């Protein structure tokens, strides 16, 4: 096993949340009342241009809300923002994006005529267009060869405050292009209809000529793989392992949060891998990649995050998402590859932590350089030690309870642990988490 197998997960360090899939026909999108986003978008891959019209609907998160802000690619020109309670809007293209993962974004601020109270619903209609040539991240593009768009290059009004949402979009593009995305996809009258009724964290669009689709099913579970170039990509093995992982997590966690997972091998050589809800994107590489570190250790945490998604984003409590997804992956390694691989990974993590003094999980600064190594090493080592102390059966019961109760805080985690195995183990783990 190669050394770089240890921390591949940091490449796709993302935040997802999702629910059990129950998708309906994308042709239902006309009604629109249940969707946070309804968008008609036309993409010209030859001109690298996007034209979008639609609506956004959310609820206010605080009392006395007189404005809300969204991120939108700064090369768009907004022609209109309208709505019953909309007073005005501004689009700041000069200020640096407040979210470092969307460096190409401008700040769209919507001002209300009447301030909203927490829980009040608001809606606005929009229309904008533009030629998009600035892509700080190479995993987004609009070109004749390949189109790849999502929140990292915010082609739709995106807010980090609204962690998940549903949507109905229809996409117009050259007729010889195939389109993929998150959700139920239908092709009708030269347009592509994509709907997602369950909460997801992105509205992803991928498009290219010659894009192929493979489906592998096992009873009621399904893995979908999209690809254009197959050379040196172990497609069969990827689909077998993804389906195995999906089944294994459903079995372990005693909770069928999803029965479908999608994988895209994007026909690009630059940019990295990343994951959205129930969807992972890889880049195609002419070099033969190490299967274990590149694929298995990438797909497994992406699927695990479907279950580990209850902690708040951008807060140190996120260890309840990321560290648990990471350790779930290592457990999957133990089950699929054996104790030797499992022990090797844990030995490397423990050794890594022994060489550098890292801060505790408690109050971890998520913007610091310590965030990744602490979440992906210290957190899993705490869980590894806990599993050894209380035994595997009780540890699995702990995981199932955390998922069932949607535990999203460390205090609640410790409470569940104490109820399961007593106060002594709670205090021991609490000291590891808080560094005291």
DAGILIN-V310558 format. One record per backbone hydrogen bond with DSSP energy under -0.5 kcal/mol. CO is the residue of the C=O (numbers start at 0). NH is the residue of the N-H. If there is no record, write none. Layout:
co=CO nh=NH
co=CO nh=NH
This chain:
co=1 nh=4
co=2 nh=5
co=4 nh=7
co=6 nh=9
co=7 nh=10
co=7 nh=11
co=8 nh=11
co=9 nh=12
co=11 nh=13
co=13 nh=15
co=24 nh=27
co=25 nh=28
co=26 nh=29
co=27 nh=30
co=27 nh=31
co=31 nh=34
co=35 nh=56
co=36 nh=167
co=37 nh=54
co=38 nh=40
co=38 nh=169
co=39 nh=52
co=40 nh=171
co=41 nh=50
co=42 nh=44
co=43 nh=47
co=43 nh=48
co=47 nh=131
co=48 nh=43
co=49 nh=129
co=50 nh=41
co=51 nh=127
co=52 nh=39
co=53 nh=125
co=54 nh=37
co=55 nh=123
co=57 nh=121
co=59 nh=118
co=61 nh=64
co=63 nh=65
co=64 nh=115
co=65 nh=111
co=67 nh=109
co=69 nh=107
co=70 nh=157
co=71 nh=105
co=72 nh=75
co=75 nh=77
co=76 nh=78
co=76 nh=128
co=79 nh=126
co=81 nh=124
co=82 nh=85
co=84 nh=86
co=84 nh=112
co=87 nh=110
co=89 nh=108
co=90 nh=92
co=91 nh=106
co=97 nh=99
co=98 nh=101
co=101 nh=104
co=103 nh=73
co=105 nh=71
co=105 nh=107
co=106 nh=91
co=106 nh=108
co=107 nh=69
co=108 nh=89
co=108 nh=110
co=109 nh=67
co=110 nh=86
co=110 nh=87
co=115 nh=64
co=116 nh=119
co=119 nh=59
co=121 nh=57
co=123 nh=55
co=124 nh=81
co=125 nh=53
co=126 nh=78
co=126 nh=79
co=127 nh=51
co=128 nh=76
co=129 nh=49
co=129 nh=131
co=130 nh=132
co=132 nh=134
co=135 nh=137
co=136 nh=139
co=140 nh=147
co=145 nh=142
co=146 nh=206
co=147 nh=140
co=148 nh=204
co=149 nh=152
co=149 nh=154
co=150 nh=153
co=152 nh=154
co=153 nh=72
co=155 nh=157
co=157 nh=70
co=158 nh=161
co=160 nh=162
co=164 nh=199
co=165 nh=35
co=165 nh=36
co=166 nh=195
co=167 nh=38
co=168 nh=193
co=169 nh=40
co=170 nh=191
co=171 nh=42
co=173 nh=176
co=175 nh=209
co=177 nh=207
co=179 nh=205
co=183 nh=194
co=185 nh=187
co=185 nh=192
co=187 nh=190
co=189 nh=172
co=190 nh=187
co=190 nh=192
co=191 nh=170
co=191 nh=193
co=192 nh=185
co=193 nh=168
co=194 nh=183
co=195 nh=166
co=199 nh=164
co=201 nh=203
co=203 nh=181
co=204 nh=148
co=205 nh=179
co=206 nh=146
co=207 nh=177
co=207 nh=210
co=211 nh=226
co=213 nh=224
co=215 nh=222
co=217 nh=220
co=220 nh=217
co=221 nh=260
co=222 nh=215
co=223 nh=262
co=224 nh=213
co=225 nh=264
co=226 nh=211
co=229 nh=232
co=231 nh=233
co=232 nh=234
co=233 nh=237
co=234 nh=238
co=235 nh=239
co=236 nh=240
co=237 nh=241
co=238 nh=242
co=239 nh=243
co=240 nh=244
co=241 nh=245
co=242 nh=246
co=243 nh=247
co=244 nh=248
co=245 nh=249
co=246 nh=250
co=247 nh=251
co=248 nh=252
co=249 nh=253
co=249 nh=254
co=254 nh=256
co=258 nh=221
co=260 nh=223
co=261 nh=279
co=262 nh=225
co=263 nh=265
co=263 nh=281
co=264 nh=227
co=265 nh=267
co=265 nh=283
co=267 nh=283
co=273 nh=280
co=275 nh=278
co=277 nh=261
co=278 nh=275
co=279 nh=263
co=280 nh=273
co=281 nh=265
co=286 nh=288
co=288 nh=290
co=289 nh=293
co=290 nh=294
co=290 nh=295
co=291 nh=296
co=294 nh=297
co=294 nh=298
co=295 nh=299
co=297 nh=301
co=298 nh=302
co=299 nh=303
co=300 nh=304
co=302 nh=305
co=303 nh=306
co=303 nh=307
co=306 nh=308
co=311 nh=314
co=314 nh=317
co=315 nh=318
co=316 nh=319
co=317 nh=320
co=317 nh=321
co=318 nh=322
co=318 nh=323
co=320 nh=324
co=321 nh=325
co=322 nh=326
co=323 nh=327
co=324 nh=328
co=325 nh=329
co=326 nh=330
co=327 nh=331
co=328 nh=332
co=329 nh=333
co=330 nh=334
co=331 nh=335
co=332 nh=336
co=332 nh=337
co=333 nh=337
co=337 nh=341
co=338 nh=342
co=339 nh=343
co=340 nh=344
co=341 nh=345
co=342 nh=346
co=343 nh=347
co=344 nh=348
co=345 nh=349
co=346 nh=350
co=347 nh=351
co=348 nh=352
co=349 nh=353
co=350 nh=354
co=351 nh=354
co=351 nh=355
co=355 nh=357
co=360 nh=363
co=363 nh=365
co=364 nh=367
co=367 nh=370
co=368 nh=372
co=369 nh=373
co=370 nh=374
co=371 nh=375
co=372 nh=376
co=372 nh=377
co=373 nh=378
co=376 nh=380
co=377 nh=381
co=378 nh=382
co=379 nh=383
co=380 nh=384
co=381 nh=385
co=382 nh=386
co=383 nh=387
co=384 nh=388
co=385 nh=389
co=386 nh=390
co=390 nh=394
co=391 nh=395
co=392 nh=396
co=393 nh=397
co=394 nh=398
co=395 nh=399
co=396 nh=400
co=397 nh=401
co=398 nh=402
co=399 nh=403
co=400 nh=404
co=401 nh=406
co=402 nh=405
co=407 nh=311
co=408 nh=412
co=409 nh=413
co=410 nh=414
co=411 nh=415
co=412 nh=416
co=413 nh=417
co=414 nh=418
co=415 nh=419
co=416 nh=420
co=417 nh=421
co=421 nh=425
co=422 nh=426
co=423 nh=427
co=424 nh=428
co=425 nh=429
co=426 nh=430
co=427 nh=431
co=428 nh=432
co=429 nh=433
co=430 nh=434
co=430 nh=435
co=432 nh=360
co=432 nh=361
